[in-house]
Amino acid sequence: MYYVYVLQSLKKTGWFYKGSTSDLRKRVKEHNAGNNFSTAPYKPLKLIYYEAYLLKKDTEAREKYLKTSMGKRVLKKQLKYFLLKIKSD
C-alpha cells in the first residue's frame, strides 16, 4: 500500500506539507524527528489527511497533482470543515 499525506505545522499557522510514502507511520515520525530538510523548521507536525493507493505510480501522480494550484484548491475544499474548526479554536 502507498500513501499520499498532508501534514500541518503546529508551529506555523497555515503551513502544510504534502508527500507520499509506503510506510505512513514511519514517515510521520521521521518528519517529526527533523529528518526531513523541508519540514524540520516547521515541526511539530500533525497528520491531517491521507489517501491510500495500491500502485506507486498512482500515488506519485496524486502527490504531484496536490502540489499544483488546482490540487491545492481541491484539497482546501476537501478539508473545508477541518480548516474552519482550526480558525474557530
PyMOL Python script that loads the backbone (N, CA, C, O; Angstrom):
from pymol import cmd

cmd.read_pdbstr("""\
ATOM      1  N   MET A   1       0.847  -1.173   0.000  1.00  0.00           N
ATOM      2  CA  MET A   1       0.000   0.000   0.000  1.00  0.00           C
ATOM      3  C   MET A   1       0.901   1.248   0.000  1.00  0.00           C
ATOM      4  O   MET A   1       1.964   1.265   0.620  1.00  0.00           O
ATOM      5  N   TYR A   2       0.452   2.268  -0.699  1.00  0.00           N
ATOM      6  CA  TYR A   2       1.173   3.545  -0.780  1.00  0.00           C
ATOM      7  C   TYR A   2       0.229   4.666  -0.351  1.00  0.00           C
ATOM      8  O   TYR A   2      -0.985   4.584  -0.534  1.00  0.00           O
ATOM      9  N   TYR A   3       0.811   5.700   0.216  1.00  0.00           N
ATOM     10  CA  TYR A   3       0.003   6.781   0.777  1.00  0.00           C
ATOM     11  C   TYR A   3       0.462   8.149   0.302  1.00  0.00           C
ATOM     12  O   TYR A   3       1.656   8.408   0.150  1.00  0.00           O
ATOM     13  N   VAL A   4      -0.523   9.023   0.068  1.00  0.00           N
ATOM     14  CA  VAL A   4      -0.288  10.451  -0.122  1.00  0.00           C
ATOM     15  C   VAL A   4      -0.803  11.071   1.165  1.00  0.00           C
ATOM     16  O   VAL A   4      -1.882  10.715   1.639  1.00  0.00           O
ATOM     17  N   TYR A   5      -0.041  11.998   1.736  1.00  0.00           N
ATOM     18  CA  TYR A   5      -0.431  12.537   3.025  1.00  0.00           C
ATOM     19  C   TYR A   5      -0.221  14.043   3.094  1.00  0.00           C
ATOM     20  O   TYR A   5       0.541  14.626   2.322  1.00  0.00           O
ATOM     21  N   VAL A   6      -0.920  14.650   4.040  1.00  0.00           N
ATOM     22  CA  VAL A   6      -0.782  16.087   4.289  1.00  0.00           C
ATOM     23  C   VAL A   6      -0.474  16.263   5.770  1.00  0.00           C
ATOM     24  O   VAL A   6      -1.177  15.742   6.636  1.00  0.00           O
ATOM     25  N   LEU A   7       0.591  17.007   6.037  1.00  0.00           N
ATOM     26  CA  LEU A   7       0.971  17.342   7.400  1.00  0.00           C
ATOM     27  C   LEU A   7       0.702  18.823   7.633  1.00  0.00           C
ATOM     28  O   LEU A   7       0.850  19.645   6.729  1.00  0.00           O
ATOM     29  N   GLN A   8       0.312  19.142   8.840  1.00  0.00           N
ATOM     30  CA  GLN A   8       0.075  20.530   9.238  1.00  0.00           C
ATOM     31  C   GLN A   8       1.092  20.890  10.307  1.00  0.00           C
ATOM     32  O   GLN A   8       1.319  20.124  11.243  1.00  0.00           O
ATOM     33  N   SER A   9       1.701  22.054  10.163  1.00  0.00           N
ATOM     34  CA  SER A   9       2.626  22.538  11.181  1.00  0.00           C
ATOM     35  C   SER A   9       1.843  23.043  12.379  1.00  0.00           C
ATOM     36  O   SER A   9       0.887  23.805  12.230  1.00  0.00           O
ATOM     37  N   LEU A  10       2.248  22.618  13.563  1.00  0.00           N
ATOM     38  CA  LEU A  10       1.642  23.134  14.785  1.00  0.00           C
ATOM     39  C   LEU A  10       2.389  24.374  15.261  1.00  0.00           C
ATOM     40  O   LEU A  10       1.983  25.028  16.221  1.00  0.00           O
ATOM     41  N   LYS A  11       3.486  24.688  14.576  1.00  0.00           N
ATOM     42  CA  LYS A  11       4.310  25.846  14.910  1.00  0.00           C
ATOM     43  C   LYS A  11       3.931  27.065  14.072  1.00  0.00           C
ATOM     44  O   LYS A  11       3.826  28.176  14.591  1.00  0.00           O
ATOM     45  N   LYS A  12       3.728  26.846  12.769  1.00  0.00           N
ATOM     46  CA  LYS A  12       3.434  27.954  11.854  1.00  0.00           C
ATOM     47  C   LYS A  12       2.028  27.786  11.276  1.00  0.00           C
ATOM     48  O   LYS A  12       1.774  26.857  10.510  1.00  0.00           O
ATOM     49  N   THR A  13       1.142  28.665  11.637  1.00  0.00           N
ATOM     50  CA  THR A  13      -0.249  28.611  11.188  1.00  0.00           C
ATOM     51  C   THR A  13      -0.342  28.679   9.670  1.00  0.00           C
ATOM     52  O   THR A  13       0.306  29.511   9.035  1.00  0.00           O
ATOM     53  N   GLY A  14      -1.148  27.799   9.099  1.00  0.00           N
ATOM     54  CA  GLY A  14      -1.396  27.822   7.666  1.00  0.00           C
ATOM     55  C   GLY A  14      -0.342  27.134   6.821  1.00  0.00           C
ATOM     56  O   GLY A  14      -0.396  27.214   5.594  1.00  0.00           O
ATOM     57  N   TRP A  15       0.627  26.453   7.450  1.00  0.00           N
ATOM     58  CA  TRP A  15       1.682  25.774   6.688  1.00  0.00           C
ATOM     59  C   TRP A  15       1.356  24.290   6.607  1.00  0.00           C
ATOM     60  O   TRP A  15       1.121  23.634   7.622  1.00  0.00           O
ATOM     61  N   PHE A  16       1.346  23.766   5.368  1.00  0.00           N
ATOM     62  CA  PHE A  16       1.033  22.364   5.120  1.00  0.00           C
ATOM     63  C   PHE A  16       2.110  21.754   4.235  1.00  0.00           C
ATOM     64  O   PHE A  16       2.733  22.446   3.430  1.00  0.00           O
ATOM     65  N   TYR A  17       2.322  20.452   4.393  1.00  0.00           N
ATOM     66  CA  TYR A  17       3.292  19.714   3.576  1.00  0.00           C
ATOM     67  C   TYR A  17       2.595  18.511   2.978  1.00  0.00           C
ATOM     68  O   TYR A  17       1.866  17.801   3.671  1.00  0.00           O
ATOM     69  N   LYS A  18       2.813  18.281   1.703  1.00  0.00           N
ATOM     70  CA  LYS A  18       2.236  17.131   1.014  1.00  0.00           C
ATOM     71  C   LYS A  18       3.358  16.192   0.612  1.00  0.00           C
ATOM     72  O   LYS A  18       4.381  16.636   0.090  1.00  0.00           O
ATOM     73  N   GLY A  19       3.180  14.894   0.848  1.00  0.00           N
ATOM     74  CA  GLY A  19       4.207  13.916   0.497  1.00  0.00           C
ATOM     75  C   GLY A  19       3.593  12.564   0.227  1.00  0.00           C
ATOM     76  O   GLY A  19       2.374  12.401   0.282  1.00  0.00           O
ATOM     77  N   SER A  20       4.449  11.585  -0.067  1.00  0.00           N
ATOM     78  CA  SER A  20       3.982  10.222  -0.308  1.00  0.00           C
ATOM     79  C   SER A  20       4.984   9.239   0.295  1.00  0.00           C
ATOM     80  O   SER A  20       6.166   9.547   0.449  1.00  0.00           O
ATOM     81  N   THR A  21       4.486   8.050   0.630  1.00  0.00           N
ATOM     82  CA  THR A  21       5.315   7.037   1.273  1.00  0.00           C
ATOM     83  C   THR A  21       4.638   5.676   1.211  1.00  0.00           C
ATOM     84  O   THR A  21       3.451   5.573   0.902  1.00  0.00           O
ATOM     85  N   SER A  22       5.403   4.639   1.506  1.00  0.00           N
ATOM     86  CA  SER A  22       4.815   3.303   1.623  1.00  0.00           C
ATOM     87  C   SER A  22       4.630   2.920   3.090  1.00  0.00           C
ATOM     88  O   SER A  22       3.972   1.923   3.390  1.00  0.00           O
ATOM     89  N   ASP A  23       5.202   3.697   4.001  1.00  0.00           N
ATOM     90  CA  ASP A  23       5.063   3.444   5.439  1.00  0.00           C
ATOM     91  C   ASP A  23       4.697   4.763   6.121  1.00  0.00           C
ATOM     92  O   ASP A  23       5.575   5.528   6.521  1.00  0.00           O
ATOM     93  N   LEU A  24       3.421   5.017   6.247  1.00  0.00           N
ATOM     94  CA  LEU A  24       2.921   6.307   6.720  1.00  0.00           C
ATOM     95  C   LEU A  24       3.352   6.618   8.156  1.00  0.00           C
ATOM     96  O   LEU A  24       3.823   7.722   8.429  1.00  0.00           O
ATOM     97  N   ARG A  25       3.200   5.683   9.055  1.00  0.00           N
ATOM     98  CA  ARG A  25       3.565   5.931  10.459  1.00  0.00           C
ATOM     99  C   ARG A  25       5.044   6.266  10.598  1.00  0.00           C
ATOM    100  O   ARG A  25       5.416   7.209  11.298  1.00  0.00           O
ATOM    101  N   LYS A  26       5.877   5.489   9.928  1.00  0.00           N
ATOM    102  CA  LYS A  26       7.323   5.719   9.985  1.00  0.00           C
ATOM    103  C   LYS A  26       7.678   7.089   9.411  1.00  0.00           C
ATOM    104  O   LYS A  26       8.510   7.806   9.967  1.00  0.00           O
ATOM    105  N   ARG A  27       7.047   7.444   8.303  1.00  0.00           N
ATOM    106  CA  ARG A  27       7.362   8.712   7.637  1.00  0.00           C
ATOM    107  C   ARG A  27       6.968   9.914   8.497  1.00  0.00           C
ATOM    108  O   ARG A  27       7.716  10.889   8.568  1.00  0.00           O
ATOM    109  N   VAL A  28       5.826   9.861   9.139  1.00  0.00           N
ATOM    110  CA  VAL A  28       5.399  10.959  10.008  1.00  0.00           C
ATOM    111  C   VAL A  28       6.376  11.098  11.179  1.00  0.00           C
ATOM    112  O   VAL A  28       6.722  12.214  11.567  1.00  0.00           O
ATOM    113  N   LYS A  29       6.820   9.969  11.744  1.00  0.00           N
ATOM    114  CA  LYS A  29       7.807  10.002  12.823  1.00  0.00           C
ATOM    115  C   LYS A  29       9.109  10.628  12.348  1.00  0.00           C
ATOM    116  O   LYS A  29       9.734  11.395  13.080  1.00  0.00           O
ATOM    117  N   GLU A  30       9.525  10.303  11.118  1.00  0.00           N
ATOM    118  CA  GLU A  30      10.753  10.877  10.560  1.00  0.00           C
ATOM    119  C   GLU A  30      10.629  12.391  10.411  1.00  0.00           C
ATOM    120  O   GLU A  30      11.561  13.132  10.726  1.00  0.00           O
ATOM    121  N   HIS A  31       9.489  12.837   9.936  1.00  0.00           N
ATOM    122  CA  HIS A  31       9.260  14.285   9.808  1.00  0.00           C
ATOM    123  C   HIS A  31       9.354  14.965  11.170  1.00  0.00           C
ATOM    124  O   HIS A  31      10.002  16.003  11.302  1.00  0.00           O
ATOM    125  N   ASN A  32       8.720  14.393  12.168  1.00  0.00           N
ATOM    126  CA  ASN A  32       8.719  14.998  13.496  1.00  0.00           C
ATOM    127  C   ASN A  32      10.062  14.882  14.215  1.00  0.00           C
ATOM    128  O   ASN A  32      10.327  15.617  15.167  1.00  0.00           O
ATOM    129  N   ALA A  33      10.897  13.969  13.763  1.00  0.00           N
ATOM    130  CA  ALA A  33      12.239  13.840  14.335  1.00  0.00           C
ATOM    131  C   ALA A  33      13.204  14.846  13.703  1.00  0.00           C
ATOM    132  O   ALA A  33      14.342  14.993  14.149  1.00  0.00           O
ATOM    133  N   GLY A  34      12.735  15.533  12.663  1.00  0.00           N
ATOM    134  CA  GLY A  34      13.578  16.525  11.993  1.00  0.00           C
ATOM    135  C   GLY A  34      14.458  15.935  10.909  1.00  0.00           C
ATOM    136  O   GLY A  34      15.425  16.570  10.488  1.00  0.00           O
ATOM    137  N   ASN A  35      14.142  14.730  10.446  1.00  0.00           N
ATOM    138  CA  ASN A  35      14.948  14.052   9.426  1.00  0.00           C
ATOM    139  C   ASN A  35      14.674  14.528   8.002  1.00  0.00           C
ATOM    140  O   ASN A  35      15.326  14.067   7.066  1.00  0.00           O
ATOM    141  N   ASN A  36      13.734  15.428   7.827  1.00  0.00           N
ATOM    142  CA  ASN A  36      13.415  15.947   6.504  1.00  0.00           C
ATOM    143  C   ASN A  36      13.746  17.436   6.480  1.00  0.00           C
ATOM    144  O   ASN A  36      13.214  18.213   7.273  1.00  0.00           O
ATOM    145  N   PHE A  37      14.627  17.823   5.566  1.00  0.00           N
ATOM    146  CA  PHE A  37      15.085  19.204   5.464  1.00  0.00           C
ATOM    147  C   PHE A  37      13.926  20.175   5.241  1.00  0.00           C
ATOM    148  O   PHE A  37      13.922  21.277   5.791  1.00  0.00           O
ATOM    149  N   SER A  38      12.942  19.765   4.433  1.00  0.00           N
ATOM    150  CA  SER A  38      11.820  20.653   4.091  1.00  0.00           C
ATOM    151  C   SER A  38      10.876  20.925   5.257  1.00  0.00           C
ATOM    152  O   SER A  38      10.270  21.994   5.329  1.00  0.00           O
ATOM    153  N   THR A  39      10.750  19.971   6.162  1.00  0.00           N
ATOM    154  CA  THR A  39       9.769  20.122   7.235  1.00  0.00           C
ATOM    155  C   THR A  39      10.377  20.406   8.608  1.00  0.00           C
ATOM    156  O   THR A  39       9.657  20.811   9.520  1.00  0.00           O
ATOM    157  N   ALA A  40      11.658  20.208   8.771  1.00  0.00           N
ATOM    158  CA  ALA A  40      12.309  20.370  10.088  1.00  0.00           C
ATOM    159  C   ALA A  40      12.015  21.716  10.756  1.00  0.00           C
ATOM    160  O   ALA A  40      11.742  21.738  11.956  1.00  0.00           O
ATOM    161  N   PRO A  41      12.060  22.850  10.023  1.00  0.00           N
ATOM    162  CA  PRO A  41      11.800  24.131  10.692  1.00  0.00           C
ATOM    163  C   PRO A  41      10.354  24.318  11.165  1.00  0.00           C
ATOM    164  O   PRO A  41      10.067  25.232  11.938  1.00  0.00           O
ATOM    165  N   TYR A  42       9.447  23.452  10.701  1.00  0.00           N
ATOM    166  CA  TYR A  42       8.023  23.633  10.987  1.00  0.00           C
ATOM    167  C   TYR A  42       7.480  22.620  11.984  1.00  0.00           C
ATOM    168  O   TYR A  42       6.280  22.622  12.260  1.00  0.00           O
ATOM    169  N   LYS A  43       8.325  21.758  12.531  1.00  0.00           N
ATOM    170  CA  LYS A  43       7.835  20.753  13.476  1.00  0.00           C
ATOM    171  C   LYS A  43       7.502  21.390  14.814  1.00  0.00           C
ATOM    172  O   LYS A  43       8.094  22.414  15.155  1.00  0.00           O
ATOM    173  N   PRO A  44       6.606  20.844  15.566  1.00  0.00           N
ATOM    174  CA  PRO A  44       5.957  19.551  15.368  1.00  0.00           C
ATOM    175  C   PRO A  44       4.889  19.602  14.279  1.00  0.00           C
ATOM    176  O   PRO A  44       4.295  20.640  13.988  1.00  0.00           O
ATOM    177  N   LEU A  45       4.681  18.432  13.697  1.00  0.00           N
ATOM    178  CA  LEU A  45       3.731  18.290  12.595  1.00  0.00           C
ATOM    179  C   LEU A  45       2.637  17.298  12.965  1.00  0.00           C
ATOM    180  O   LEU A  45       2.852  16.358  13.730  1.00  0.00           O
ATOM    181  N   LYS A  46       1.472  17.533  12.406  1.00  0.00           N
ATOM    182  CA  LYS A  46       0.318  16.675  12.676  1.00  0.00           C
ATOM    183  C   LYS A  46      -0.209  16.141  11.345  1.00  0.00           C
ATOM    184  O   LYS A  46      -0.400  16.904  10.398  1.00  0.00           O
ATOM    185  N   LEU A  47      -0.442  14.838  11.277  1.00  0.00           N
ATOM    186  CA  LEU A  47      -1.046  14.235  10.092  1.00  0.00           C
ATOM    187  C   LEU A  47      -2.524  14.616  10.085  1.00  0.00           C
ATOM    188  O   LEU A  47      -3.258  14.292  11.018  1.00  0.00           O
ATOM    189  N   ILE A  48      -2.959  15.310   9.023  1.00  0.00           N
ATOM    190  CA  ILE A  48      -4.367  15.741   8.976  1.00  0.00           C
ATOM    191  C   ILE A  48      -5.157  15.088   7.855  1.00  0.00           C
ATOM    192  O   ILE A  48      -6.385  15.174   7.830  1.00  0.00           O
ATOM    193  N   TYR A  49      -4.452  14.425   6.909  1.00  0.00           N
ATOM    194  CA  TYR A  49      -5.165  13.848   5.771  1.00  0.00           C
ATOM    195  C   TYR A  49      -4.267  12.828   5.085  1.00  0.00           C
ATOM    196  O   TYR A  49      -3.055  13.023   4.993  1.00  0.00           O
ATOM    197  N   TYR A  50      -4.862  11.738   4.604  1.00  0.00           N
ATOM    198  CA  TYR A  50      -4.116  10.805   3.764  1.00  0.00           C
ATOM    199  C   TYR A  50      -5.061  10.042   2.847  1.00  0.00           C
ATOM    200  O   TYR A  50      -6.256   9.917   3.113  1.00  0.00           O
ATOM    201  N   GLU A  51      -4.492   9.540   1.767  1.00  0.00           N
ATOM    202  CA  GLU A  51      -5.198   8.693   0.808  1.00  0.00           C
ATOM    203  C   GLU A  51      -4.320   7.469   0.569  1.00  0.00           C
ATOM    204  O   GLU A  51      -3.094   7.580   0.544  1.00  0.00           O
ATOM    205  N   ALA A  52      -4.939   6.300   0.393  1.00  0.00           N
ATOM    206  CA  ALA A  52      -4.204   5.059   0.163  1.00  0.00           C
ATOM    207  C   ALA A  52      -4.376   4.599  -1.284  1.00  0.00           C
ATOM    208  O   ALA A  52      -5.456   4.713  -1.863  1.00  0.00           O
ATOM    209  N   TYR A  53      -3.294   4.082  -1.849  1.00  0.00           N
ATOM    210  CA  TYR A  53      -3.296   3.595  -3.237  1.00  0.00           C
ATOM    211  C   TYR A  53      -2.585   2.250  -3.302  1.00  0.00           C
ATOM    212  O   TYR A  53      -1.694   1.967  -2.501  1.00  0.00           O
ATOM    213  N   LEU A  54      -2.987   1.431  -4.259  1.00  0.00           N
ATOM    214  CA  LEU A  54      -2.347   0.143  -4.457  1.00  0.00           C
ATOM    215  C   LEU A  54      -1.077   0.265  -5.293  1.00  0.00           C
ATOM    216  O   LEU A  54      -0.134  -0.504  -5.107  1.00  0.00           O
ATOM    217  N   LEU A  55      -1.049   1.222  -6.207  1.00  0.00           N
ATOM    218  CA  LEU A  55       0.096   1.374  -7.103  1.00  0.00           C
ATOM    219  C   LEU A  55       0.902   2.630  -6.789  1.00  0.00           C
ATOM    220  O   LEU A  55       0.342   3.699  -6.547  1.00  0.00           O
ATOM    221  N   LYS A  56       2.213   2.485  -6.797  1.00  0.00           N
ATOM    222  CA  LYS A  56       3.104   3.608  -6.512  1.00  0.00           C
ATOM    223  C   LYS A  56       2.922   4.731  -7.538  1.00  0.00           C
ATOM    224  O   LYS A  56       2.966   5.907  -7.180  1.00  0.00           O
ATOM    225  N   LYS A  57       2.718   4.376  -8.802  1.00  0.00           N
ATOM    226  CA  LYS A  57       2.536   5.389  -9.859  1.00  0.00           C
ATOM    227  C   LYS A  57       1.314   6.262  -9.587  1.00  0.00           C
ATOM    228  O   LYS A  57       1.351   7.472  -9.811  1.00  0.00           O
ATOM    229  N   ASP A  58       0.243   5.657  -9.111  1.00  0.00           N
ATOM    230  CA  ASP A  58      -0.961   6.428  -8.774  1.00  0.00           C
ATOM    231  C   ASP A  58      -0.668   7.397  -7.631  1.00  0.00           C
ATOM    232  O   ASP A  58      -1.119   8.542  -7.646  1.00  0.00           O
ATOM    233  N   THR A  59       0.078   6.935  -6.655  1.00  0.00           N
ATOM    234  CA  THR A  59       0.439   7.771  -5.506  1.00  0.00           C
ATOM    235  C   THR A  59       1.272   8.964  -5.955  1.00  0.00           C
ATOM    236  O   THR A  59       1.018  10.098  -5.548  1.00  0.00           O
ATOM    237  N   GLU A  60       2.269   8.702  -6.796  1.00  0.00           N
ATOM    238  CA  GLU A  60       3.147   9.772  -7.284  1.00  0.00           C
ATOM    239  C   GLU A  60       2.374  10.795  -8.101  1.00  0.00           C
ATOM    240  O   GLU A  60       2.614  11.997  -7.986  1.00  0.00           O
ATOM    241  N   ALA A  61       1.438  10.318  -8.934  1.00  0.00           N
ATOM    242  CA  ALA A  61       0.630  11.221  -9.756  1.00  0.00           C
ATOM    243  C   ALA A  61      -0.273  12.082  -8.878  1.00  0.00           C
ATOM    244  O   ALA A  61      -0.438  13.274  -9.136  1.00  0.00           O
ATOM    245  N   ARG A  62      -0.856  11.485  -7.846  1.00  0.00           N
ATOM    246  CA  ARG A  62      -1.744  12.240  -6.962  1.00  0.00           C
ATOM    247  C   ARG A  62      -0.969  13.286  -6.157  1.00  0.00           C
ATOM    248  O   ARG A  62      -1.433  14.414  -5.990  1.00  0.00           O
ATOM    249  N   GLU A  63       0.206  12.911  -5.661  1.00  0.00           N
ATOM    250  CA  GLU A  63       1.038  13.867  -4.922  1.00  0.00           C
ATOM    251  C   GLU A  63       1.405  15.055  -5.814  1.00  0.00           C
ATOM    252  O   GLU A  63       1.315  16.210  -5.400  1.00  0.00           O
ATOM    253  N   LYS A  64       1.812  14.754  -7.025  1.00  0.00           N
ATOM    254  CA  LYS A  64       2.185  15.812  -7.973  1.00  0.00           C
ATOM    255  C   LYS A  64       0.997  16.740  -8.227  1.00  0.00           C
ATOM    256  O   LYS A  64       1.162  17.959  -8.285  1.00  0.00           O
ATOM    257  N   TYR A  65      -0.201  16.164  -8.378  1.00  0.00           N
ATOM    258  CA  TYR A  65      -1.402  16.955  -8.609  1.00  0.00           C
ATOM    259  C   TYR A  65      -1.722  17.836  -7.404  1.00  0.00           C
ATOM    260  O   TYR A  65      -2.035  19.015  -7.569  1.00  0.00           O
ATOM    261  N   LEU A  66      -1.645  17.280  -6.201  1.00  0.00           N
ATOM    262  CA  LEU A  66      -1.985  18.047  -4.999  1.00  0.00           C
ATOM    263  C   LEU A  66      -1.039  19.217  -4.765  1.00  0.00           C
ATOM    264  O   LEU A  66      -1.371  20.151  -4.035  1.00  0.00           O
ATOM    265  N   LYS A  67       0.126  19.171  -5.375  1.00  0.00           N
ATOM    266  CA  LYS A  67       1.089  20.264  -5.244  1.00  0.00           C
ATOM    267  C   LYS A  67       0.878  21.365  -6.284  1.00  0.00           C
ATOM    268  O   LYS A  67       1.567  22.384  -6.248  1.00  0.00           O
ATOM    269  N   THR A  68      -0.065  21.173  -7.207  1.00  0.00           N
ATOM    270  CA  THR A  68      -0.388  22.204  -8.191  1.00  0.00           C
ATOM    271  C   THR A  68      -1.400  23.168  -7.578  1.00  0.00           C
ATOM    272  O   THR A  68      -1.977  22.885  -6.529  1.00  0.00           O
ATOM    273  N   SER A  69      -1.612  24.299  -8.233  1.00  0.00           N
ATOM    274  CA  SER A  69      -2.580  25.266  -7.705  1.00  0.00           C
ATOM    275  C   SER A  69      -3.995  24.681  -7.693  1.00  0.00           C
ATOM    276  O   SER A  69      -4.751  24.915  -6.750  1.00  0.00           O
ATOM    277  N   MET A  70      -4.353  23.929  -8.720  1.00  0.00           N
ATOM    278  CA  MET A  70      -5.684  23.310  -8.756  1.00  0.00           C
ATOM    279  C   MET A  70      -5.806  22.246  -7.665  1.00  0.00           C
ATOM    280  O   MET A  70      -6.839  22.144  -7.004  1.00  0.00           O
ATOM    281  N   GLY A  71      -4.763  21.465  -7.483  1.00  0.00           N
ATOM    282  CA  GLY A  71      -4.769  20.444  -6.443  1.00  0.00           C
ATOM    283  C   GLY A  71      -4.891  21.045  -5.057  1.00  0.00           C
ATOM    284  O   GLY A  71      -5.578  20.497  -4.195  1.00  0.00           O
ATOM    285  N   LYS A  72      -4.226  22.175  -4.839  1.00  0.00           N
ATOM    286  CA  LYS A  72      -4.319  22.866  -3.546  1.00  0.00           C
ATOM    287  C   LYS A  72      -5.750  23.333  -3.286  1.00  0.00           C
ATOM    288  O   LYS A  72      -6.240  23.258  -2.159  1.00  0.00           O
ATOM    289  N   ARG A  73      -6.414  23.814  -4.335  1.00  0.00           N
ATOM    290  CA  ARG A  73      -7.813  24.252  -4.189  1.00  0.00           C
ATOM    291  C   ARG A  73      -8.727  23.076  -3.864  1.00  0.00           C
ATOM    292  O   ARG A  73      -9.612  23.185  -3.016  1.00  0.00           O
ATOM    293  N   VAL A  74      -8.508  21.947  -4.545  1.00  0.00           N
ATOM    294  CA  VAL A  74      -9.322  20.756  -4.296  1.00  0.00           C
ATOM    295  C   VAL A  74      -9.115  20.276  -2.856  1.00  0.00           C
ATOM    296  O   VAL A  74     -10.076  19.945  -2.162  1.00  0.00           O
ATOM    297  N   LEU A  75      -7.869  20.242  -2.421  1.00  0.00           N
ATOM    298  CA  LEU A  75      -7.568  19.803  -1.062  1.00  0.00           C
ATOM    299  C   LEU A  75      -8.181  20.753  -0.027  1.00  0.00           C
ATOM    300  O   LEU A  75      -8.713  20.311   0.992  1.00  0.00           O
ATOM    301  N   LYS A  76      -8.103  22.035  -0.294  1.00  0.00           N
ATOM    302  CA  LYS A  76      -8.691  23.029   0.603  1.00  0.00           C
ATOM    303  C   LYS A  76     -10.204  22.817   0.713  1.00  0.00           C
ATOM    304  O   LYS A  76     -10.784  22.957   1.790  1.00  0.00           O
ATOM    305  N   LYS A  77     -10.831  22.479  -0.414  1.00  0.00           N
ATOM    306  CA  LYS A  77     -12.268  22.222  -0.418  1.00  0.00           C
ATOM    307  C   LYS A  77     -12.582  20.949   0.379  1.00  0.00           C
ATOM    308  O   LYS A  77     -13.558  20.914   1.128  1.00  0.00           O
ATOM    309  N   GLN A  78     -11.759  19.907   0.222  1.00  0.00           N
ATOM    310  CA  GLN A  78     -11.970  18.659   0.953  1.00  0.00           C
ATOM    311  C   GLN A  78     -11.803  18.859   2.454  1.00  0.00           C
ATOM    312  O   GLN A  78     -12.505  18.233   3.249  1.00  0.00           O
ATOM    313  N   LEU A  79     -10.895  19.713   2.835  1.00  0.00           N
ATOM    314  CA  LEU A  79     -10.597  19.940   4.246  1.00  0.00           C
ATOM    315  C   LEU A  79     -11.324  21.162   4.811  1.00  0.00           C
ATOM    316  O   LEU A  79     -10.972  21.664   5.879  1.00  0.00           O
ATOM    317  N   LYS A  80     -12.327  21.629   4.095  1.00  0.00           N
ATOM    318  CA  LYS A  80     -13.031  22.861   4.445  1.00  0.00           C
ATOM    319  C   LYS A  80     -13.454  22.914   5.915  1.00  0.00           C
ATOM    320  O   LYS A  80     -13.159  23.889   6.606  1.00  0.00           O
ATOM    321  N   TYR A  81     -14.132  21.890   6.391  1.00  0.00           N
ATOM    322  CA  TYR A  81     -14.660  21.915   7.758  1.00  0.00           C
ATOM    323  C   TYR A  81     -13.541  21.789   8.784  1.00  0.00           C
ATOM    324  O   TYR A  81     -13.621  22.377   9.863  1.00  0.00           O
ATOM    325  N   PHE A  82     -12.515  21.037   8.464  1.00  0.00           N
ATOM    326  CA  PHE A  82     -11.363  20.927   9.352  1.00  0.00           C
ATOM    327  C   PHE A  82     -10.671  22.283   9.491  1.00  0.00           C
ATOM    328  O   PHE A  82     -10.333  22.707  10.597  1.00  0.00           O
ATOM    329  N   LEU A  83     -10.467  22.954   8.364  1.00  0.00           N
ATOM    330  CA  LEU A  83      -9.796  24.250   8.386  1.00  0.00           C
ATOM    331  C   LEU A  83     -10.633  25.306   9.101  1.00  0.00           C
ATOM    332  O   LEU A  83     -10.086  26.178   9.777  1.00  0.00           O
ATOM    333  N   LEU A  84     -11.952  25.233   8.956  1.00  0.00           N
ATOM    334  CA  LEU A  84     -12.831  26.156   9.675  1.00  0.00           C
ATOM    335  C   LEU A  84     -12.752  25.925  11.187  1.00  0.00           C
ATOM    336  O   LEU A  84     -12.790  26.873  11.971  1.00  0.00           O
ATOM    337  N   LYS A  85     -12.642  24.661  11.583  1.00  0.00           N
ATOM    338  CA  LYS A  85     -12.542  24.332  13.001  1.00  0.00           C
ATOM    339  C   LYS A  85     -11.256  24.923  13.582  1.00  0.00           C
ATOM    340  O   LYS A  85     -11.258  25.434  14.701  1.00  0.00           O
ATOM    341  N   ILE A  86     -10.169  24.855  12.830  1.00  0.00           N
ATOM    342  CA  ILE A  86      -8.886  25.403  13.287  1.00  0.00           C
ATOM    343  C   ILE A  86      -9.023  26.911  13.531  1.00  0.00           C
ATOM    344  O   ILE A  86      -8.541  27.430  14.537  1.00  0.00           O
ATOM    345  N   LYS A  87      -9.678  27.596  12.610  1.00  0.00           N
ATOM    346  CA  LYS A  87      -9.837  29.049  12.741  1.00  0.00           C
ATOM    347  C   LYS A  87     -10.687  29.421  13.949  1.00  0.00           C
ATOM    348  O   LYS A  87     -10.460  30.457  14.574  1.00  0.00           O
ATOM    349  N   SER A  88     -11.660  28.583  14.279  1.00  0.00           N
ATOM    350  CA  SER A  88     -12.547  28.916  15.399  1.00  0.00           C
ATOM    351  C   SER A  88     -11.939  28.564  16.762  1.00  0.00           C
ATOM    352  O   SER A  88     -12.403  29.059  17.788  1.00  0.00           O
ATOM    353  N   ASP A  89     -10.917  27.725  16.781  1.00  0.00           N
ATOM    354  CA  ASP A  89     -10.263  27.338  18.057  1.00  0.00           C
ATOM    355  C   ASP A  89      -9.366  28.406  18.605  1.00  0.00           C
ATOM    356  O   ASP A  89      -8.758  28.220  19.659  1.00  0.00           O
TER     357      ASP A  89
END
""", "prot")
cmd.dss("prot")
cmd.show_as("cartoon", "prot")
cmd.util.cbc("prot")
cmd.orient("prot")
